[in-house]
Amino acid sequence: MTTHERQPYSGTETKLVIAIDVGTTFSGVSFVLLDPGVVPQIQPVTRFMGQIEARSDSKVPSIVCYSQNGTVVAAGAQTDPDVNHTLAEMDDVIRVEWFKLHLRPPHLAPNQEFELQKLRSFPKNKTPVQVFGDLLRYLFQSTKKYITDLELCSWDSVERNIDFILSHPNGWEGKQQSQMRKAAIAAGLVDKSQALQRISFVSEGEASLHFCLNKKPALRNERDGILVVDCGGGTIDVSAYSQTIKGRFKEITQPECLFQGSVFVKCRAKEYLKQRLQNSKYGSDEIEVIASEFDRITKCTFNTSDTPSYVKFRGLKHNDSEFDIRSDIIQVIDRQRSKTTVNVKTVLLVGGFARSEYLFSQLSSHFNSRSVNIIRADTTHLNKAVADGAVSYYLDHYVTARVSKNSYGIKTNLLFDFTDPEHARRRNTKIMRPNGRYYIPDGFSTILKNGTTVNEETEFRKSYNMQLTPEEFTRWAEDSTLLKCYRGEAESPPEWIDIEPNSFHDTCVIKADMTNVKNSMSLTYNSFTRKGYYNFVHDVVMLFGLTELKAYVTWKENGIEKRSEAVVVYDD
């Protein structure tokens, strides 16, 4: 939404909103100052600590340099040895880059370990999450300095009223969001007590859509489907949307995340150069410089015209064999279009790698014949699309419904039915509960099915009846509910976990404070054992339509529903 179309900020206190996009290769920050009665205007941070002068592209390298003991000696723009001469003179500096790829969910990119192994080593006492936090600290301090140097506001008036939006690839899930939140706490962005309220997340695909809708307002009236392809350093994020009501959109199929970003092009180019020059006088250090030169210039300027493209080193002409990434992007666009009945006629390219003339020309050539228009929303500032779009997500909130990427549910015990063949087959696993009846363990109760369109306020709930001794109830009240995710190929999850045990994964624990609930409950006694137990009927309620999972546990007391808001906890 352009500035003149937004409404003035209706709040009563001045607030600062900062969106931080930590990319695989480059990072950027955008912000908006919310003054009561003033129309919000998104602004980029164009000067970061360590830069000699402001840059129009509003980005810094996602690099942190450490001493051997793990002390940060430089970050972001400070890591350029041509500018930071002190860094150039230091010995044994550990240069950490591409660390964001280490945070990826383990089910993504299983066949690219050979490329991930090439990432720079970490100091012995640093984890990827800690490095993420160290870069966040640098980006936040740079933002504070930028705002105060320009006297855009009094920092004292806003420092206790700052909201943060952190962006992440489409494939990141709750665990990765939790890790990013911990990194933000360690970086000093927020106190732990305020982290849930002041830090929110948005996928890079959704942020990119917001950026494009602002750059090309006519897209807000597009009645056909829109596909957003964010060509980043580490990932290619693809998301499909259609309009619901004017100016509001919904996802129309599950977003995808490919580990085929520009860093992998550089990796393949480097391997190609090693093979091409293996009998030459060029050593590994020189090949690294050549590959960096290719990455910096040739990769994005290369196209299919008759004009040759060169890598800057003594005349070796480079070819196009490293650009097979175009095939991956074509395949994922075709796959996304095939998954929906909505006619997708517009593909929006954003991200730093979208500047590649070869990539743009190849996609245009393939899809224009299919009446699909390939558009770059802003060729000048494609690399800041996510940061700007993340602020727009906060302000404009164009997307109101999303599509679930997986099926979710909980493990449950099913009352034994000897006439059911599946129960009979598992009869040796049956267990007796306190009520004296037999149950078969390890059933899967689906709460949300893969591919479901979910509105933001839609509640998904499932009722459960548990028989718990007082001791078991106490333990359950402390441990609460384990949410599991099904990642198999079947359209619907199996009813039993043992059918596809490798397809079920622990997602998180839903912790609700249930310690006082049994005070309002009466014990039921087993007529044979004379032992007491609680018959606890409750619902597990989840909201999947937001950019972050929310959950509740509900039960009834004297016919009135009670609700305990749950904390969603992810295992590190």
Sequence and secondary structure as in RCSB ss.txt:
>XXXX:A:sequence
MTTHERQPYSGTETKLVIAIDVGTTFSGVSFVLLDPGVVPQIQPVTRFMGQIEARSDSKVPSIVCYSQNGTVVAA
GAQTDPDVNHTLAEMDDVIRVEWFKLHLRPPHLAPNQEFELQKLRSFPKNKTPVQVFGDLLRYLFQSTKKYITDL
ELCSWDSVERNIDFILSHPNGWEGKQQSQMRKAAIAAGLVDKSQALQRISFVSEGEASLHFCLNKKPALRNERDG
ILVVDCGGGTIDVSAYSQTIKGRFKEITQPECLFQGSVFVKCRAKEYLKQRLQNSKYGSDEIEVIASEFDRITKC
TFNTSDTPSYVKFRGLKHNDSEFDIRSDIIQVIDRQRSKTTVNVKTVLLVGGFARSEYLFSQLSSHFNSRSVNII
RADTTHLNKAVADGAVSYYLDHYVTARVSKNSYGIKTNLLFDFTDPEHARRRNTKIMRPNGRYYIPDGFSTILKN
GTTVNEETEFRKSYNMQLTPEEFTRWAEDSTLLKCYRGEAESPPEWIDIEPNSFHDTCVIKADMTNVKNSMSLTY
NSFTRKGYYNFVHDVVMLFGLTELKAYVTWKENGIEKRSEAVVVYDD
>XXXX:A:secstr
  GGGS     SS EEEEEEEE SSEEEEEEEEE TTS    EE    TT SS  TT  EE EEEE TTS EEEE
GGGG TTT HHHHH SS EEEESGGGGGS TTS TT HHHHTTS    TT  HHHHHHHHHHHHHHHHHHHHHHT
TSS HHHHTTSEEEEEEE TT  HHHHHHHHHHHHHTTSS GGGHHHHEEEEEHHHHHHHHHHHH GGGGG  SE
EEEEEE SS EEEEEEEESSTT EEE S  EEES SHHHHHHHHHHHHHHHTTTSS  HHHHHHHHHHIIIIIHH
H  SSSS  B SSTT B  SGGGTHHHHHHHHHHHHHHT SS EEEEEEESGGGG HHHHHHHHHHHHTTT EEE
ES SSSGGGHHHHHHHHHHHH  EEEEE SSEEEEEEEEE  TTSHHHHHTGGG EE TTS EEEEEEEEEEE T
T EEETT  EEEEEEEEE HHHHHHHHHH EEEEEE SSSSS  SBGGGSGGGEEEEEEEE   TTGGGG   EE
 TTT  EEEEEEEEEEEE SSSS EEEEEEEETTEEEEEE EEE   
